[in-house]
Amino acid sequence: MGVRISAAEAQYMIQQGVREIRKTFDWISKANYEVKIVVAGNHDITLDEAFYRQHGAHHHGQHLQDDGAYRKLMEDYPSITFLVHDVAEVKLLKPDGPRMSFKVFGSPYSPARGTWAYGYRPDEAFGLWRRIPLDADVVVTHTPPRGHCDESSKRGPTGCEILRQALWHVRPSLAICEHVHKGRGVERVVWDLDHSYGRYEEKDVGYWVDPGAGNKKQCLVDLTLRSTQPLRARMSSKKTHRRRSQQLPGRRTQKAHQ
């Protein structure tokens, strides 16, 4: 067991103060994984410092919180890599582990809706997602790409089309998203690189049969070489696994085993 990747593990809790976010990070840090990668989301308002300076009073009134305290808190958890539209080179070095390295890009941004953190306008999307490195092995975003794990019973697709186009260019081995609570699932995307149908097209999408449909229980998606559909190296593949977590009471959890 090498790496645990979580999109917005701390979402909602961060509005309760440093004590609550410390409890969440304590829980993540105790997980039996060598590296934990965490990406925030639109409800993590105090982590988006520019947003909080402008809109903090809208959420907390006169009881504004010290947004710098959260940044300092993260220094207490060396096993957690917190990414804010940034890249990390992950190295798994345990003797009994896979002993490998890979590049992860993580971003908390999602299309702006209401007064929430890390929102971007449609005209900002291209400049934002073009910063995903072409050699990223894993891409973790709070927003889903358009048409993939992004639908709910009340809305149609709400993901970002520009992000989907960026993933067509990058073709990471694994893409993980959050945000749309009803979008739980896993997809295996085969990109159309021959332009058979046009630019940014997909040849095929394989869908996951959810063993926990109708409940909020955690499910494990096995992408190891022991599974029937292992995660392959990105250099020789036109495929991307797209993963969306299930909603759990108080937490949302995702796992990827290398």
Salt bridges, closest charged atoms under 4 A:
GLU9 OE2 - ARG4 NH2 3.39
GLU20 OE2 - ARG19 NH1 3.63
GLU20 OE2 - LYS23 NZ 3.69
GLU49 OE2 - ARG71 NE 3.26
ASP76 OD2 - ARG22 NH2 3.22
ASP123 OD1 - ARG121 NE 3.05
GLU124 OE2 - ARG121 NH1 3.35
ASP135 OD2 - LYS103 NZ 2.89
GLU161 OE2 - ARG164 NH2 3.01
GLU178 OE1 - ARG244 NH2 3.90
GLU178 OE1 - ARG252 NE 3.47
GLU187 OE1 - HIS148 ND1 2.41
ASP194 OD2 - LYS203 NZ 3.23
ASP194 OD2 - LYS238 NZ 3.94
GLU202 OE2 - HIS148 NE2 2.82
GLU202 OE2 - ARG164 NH1 2.94
ASP210 OD2 - ARG184 NE 2.72
